[in-house]
Amino acid sequence: MSAGALLALCLAPSLSAQSLEEEQSAFKDLTSKKAWHATVERTDRGHLIGNPDAEERLIMFVSYGCEGCYDFAFRGDPELDIALLAPGLLNLEIRQRFNHPVDLPLSLLAQCGEPAKFKVNHAMLMRAQARWVERWDSASAFNRANWSRETLPARRSLVSALDFDDMMARRRGYSRMDLGTCLSDRKATAKLISNSRADAEEFGLPSDAAAFAKPYFALNGEMLNGVHSWDALYELLSERFKPDPEDS
């Protein structure tokens, strides 16, 4: 089956959002078969998921406070996993941006431990957005100001107050010591910030408030202008992987 036929087969009906923690999820089933979408490695500026030698290379620039990134986690991630990442037709590199006070602490938590843990950590933290936003909005201005300070105590306080430490411990098996070590990693913190600045400069990523409400994409090193949602990305990818007439 050609790449285009596979994309048409897997993506035509939109998959329902599945929790990566559910026993019967498509993610766990395919991972048990050691498909490419279970392969994760660190890169100079992020984490690469899928076949590192895939001909098509997609970069996704995201932040954990980004509403459009939250939507994409439910609509785009499952489809990309099954149709393009699993068979090794495309790889996806996730790179972090920083705008909301949660972005840096959650980026440190997402990459805590071995690279293989990143994908599920990232998906879980991204999908938790609705829950923590409610807690954030209901907190006092004093608390929000304290959590927004660029200090280790502020990061620890934010992670604890919004229950991220409990989530990482209960659902991902991290000890409080593990999490404290990752949150206090100065080298990792500096690297994340410098990488985000380098990406903004190299790819011309805007920094206004509206820009941080949606994901950005680059395909094979070129920015996809106007593509900030699964619908827009699907349209582009379905055209790119269109079946050859001879295959119909």
C-alpha positions in Angstrom: 0.0 0.0 0.0 1.4 3.4 -0.9 1.9 6.2 1.6 -1.0 8.1 0.1 -3.4 5.1 0.3 -2.4 4.6 3.9 -3.0 8.2 4.8 -6.4 8.1 3.1 -7.3 4.9 4.9 -6.2 6.0 8.4 -7.2 9.7 8.3 -10.5 9.9 6.4 -12.6 9.1 9.5 -11.5 11.3 12.3 -10.3 9.1 15.2 -11.9 9.7 18.6 -9.5 11.2 21.2 -7.9 8.4 23.2 -6.2 8.6 26.5 -2.6 7.4 26.5 -3.3 5.9 29.9 -6.1 3.6 28.8 -5.3 -0.1 28.5 -7.1 -0.5 25.2 -5.8 2.7 23.5 -4.5 2.5 20.0 -1.2 4.0 21.3 -0.4 1.2 23.6 -1.5 -1.5 21.1 0.7 -0.2 18.4 3.6 0.5 20.8 3.6 -3.2 21.8 4.3 -4.0 18.1 7.4 -1.7 18.3 6.2 0.6 15.5 8.2 3.8 14.7 5.9 6.1 16.6 7.2 4.6 19.9 10.8 5.7 19.0 11.9 9.0 20.7 15.3 10.7 20.8 16.5 14.0 22.0 17.7 16.5 19.4 19.7 19.7 19.8 16.4 21.7 20.2 13.7 19.2 21.1 12.5 15.6 20.9 12.1 13.6 17.7 9.4 11.0 17.5 9.4 8.4 14.8 11.8 7.2 12.1 14.8 9.4 12.3 15.5 8.6 8.6 12.0 9.4 7.4 12.0 11.5 4.2 9.4 13.9 5.6 10.3 15.8 8.7 7.7 17.8 10.6 8.6 20.3 13.4 5.9 21.4 15.7 6.4 24.5 17.9 4.2 24.3 21.0 3.7 25.6 24.5 1.7 24.1 27.3 -0.5 27.3 27.8 -1.4 27.3 24.1 -5.1 26.6 23.5 -4.5 25.5 19.9 -1.8 23.1 20.9 -4.3 21.6 23.4 -6.8 21.1 20.7 -4.2 19.6 18.4 -3.2 17.0 21.1 -6.7 15.5 20.9 -7.4 15.8 17.1 -4.0 15.7 15.4 -1.8 13.5 17.6 -3.7 10.2 17.2 -4.0 10.5 13.4 -0.4 11.4 12.9 0.6 8.5 15.2 -1.2 5.8 13.2 -1.0 7.1 9.7 2.4 8.6 9.3 4.6 8.1 12.4 4.0 4.4 13.0 4.9 3.3 9.4 7.9 5.6 9.4 6.7 7.8 6.6 7.3 11.0 8.6 8.9 12.0 11.8 7.8 14.7 14.2 10.1 16.9 16.3 8.4 18.8 19.2 10.1 22.0 20.2 9.0 24.2 23.1 8.0 27.9 23.2 7.6 30.0 26.4 4.9 32.5 27.2 2.7 31.4 30.1 4.3 30.8 33.5 3.5 27.1 33.3 5.5 26.6 30.0 9.0 26.3 31.4 8.2 24.1 34.5 6.1 21.8 32.4 8.8 21.6 29.7 11.2 20.5 32.4 8.8 17.9 33.7 8.1 16.6 30.2 11.7 15.9 29.5 12.5 14.5 33.0 14.3 11.2 32.7 15.1 9.2 29.7 14.1 10.5 26.2 11.7 7.5 25.8 9.5 9.0 28.5 9.0 12.3 26.8 6.2 11.4 24.4 3.7 10.2 27.0 4.8 12.9 29.5 4.3 15.6 26.9 0.9 14.3 25.8 -0.3 13.9 29.4 0.7 17.4 30.4 -0.7 19.0 27.3 -4.0 17.2 27.7 -4.2 18.4 31.3 -4.5 22.0 30.2 -8.3 22.4 30.9 -7.8 21.3 34.5 -4.9 23.5 35.4 -6.3 26.5 33.7 -9.4 26.3 35.9 -7.1 26.2 39.0 -5.0 29.0 37.7 -8.0 31.3 36.9 -9.5 30.7 40.4 -6.2 31.4 42.2 -5.6 34.8 43.8 -3.6 37.5 41.9 -1.0 37.2 44.7 -0.5 33.5 44.1 -0.3 33.9 40.3 2.3 36.6 40.7 4.4 34.3 42.9 4.1 31.4 40.6 5.2 33.6 37.7 8.6 34.5 39.2 11.6 33.0 37.3 13.0 31.2 40.3 13.2 27.6 41.4 10.9 28.1 44.5 8.3 29.6 42.1 8.5 26.6 39.8 8.2 24.2 42.7 5.2 26.1 44.1 3.4 26.3 40.7 3.9 22.5 40.1 2.6 21.7 43.5 -0.3 24.1 43.6 -1.6 23.0 40.2 -1.1 19.3 41.1 1.5 18.5 38.4 3.7 16.8 40.9 0.9 14.5 42.0 0.1 13.7 38.3 3.7 12.9 37.5 4.0 10.7 40.6 0.7 8.9 40.3 0.5 8.4 36.6 4.1 8.3 35.4 5.9 6.8 38.5 8.2 9.8 39.3 9.3 10.3 42.8 9.2 13.8 44.4 13.0 13.7 44.4 13.1 13.0 40.6 10.8 15.9 39.9 12.7 18.2 42.2 16.0 17.3 40.4 14.5 18.0 37.0 12.9 21.3 38.0 16.2 22.5 39.5 18.3 21.5 36.5 19.9 24.9 35.6 21.6 23.5 32.5 18.4 22.1 31.1 16.5 25.3 31.9 19.1 27.5 30.1 19.1 25.1 27.1 15.3 25.2 26.8 15.3 29.0 26.8 18.2 29.3 24.4 16.6 26.8 22.0 13.3 28.7 22.0 15.0 31.9 21.2 17.1 30.2 18.4 13.9 28.8 16.9 12.1 32.2 17.0 15.0 33.8 15.2 15.6 31.0 12.7 12.0 30.5 11.7 10.6 34.0 12.3 8.1 32.9 15.0 6.0 35.8 16.2 5.8 36.6 19.9 2.5 38.5 20.3 -0.2 37.1 22.5 -2.2 35.7 19.6 0.8 33.8 18.2 1.2 31.9 21.5 -2.4 30.6 21.2 -1.7 28.3 18.3 0.9 25.8 17.2 3.3 26.5 14.3 4.8 23.9 11.9 7.8 23.5 9.6 8.0 20.8 7.1 11.4 19.7 5.8 12.8 23.0 7.3 10.3 25.3 5.7 7.6 27.1 7.7 4.0 26.2 6.9 2.5 29.7 6.7 -1.1 29.8 7.8 -1.1 26.2 9.2 -2.0 26.3 12.8 -4.5 23.5 13.3 -5.1 19.8 12.6 -7.6 20.7 9.8 -5.1 22.9 8.0 -2.2 20.4 8.5 -4.4 17.5 7.4 -5.3 19.3 4.2 -1.6 19.8 3.4 -0.5 16.2 4.3 -3.4 14.5 2.5 -2.4 16.4 -0.6 1.3 15.5 -0.2 0.5 11.8 0.4 -2.2 11.6 -2.2 -2.4 8.1 -3.8 -1.0 7.7 -7.3 -3.8 7.3 -9.9 -2.3 3.8 -10.7 -3.0 2.7 -7.1 -6.7 3.4 -7.3 
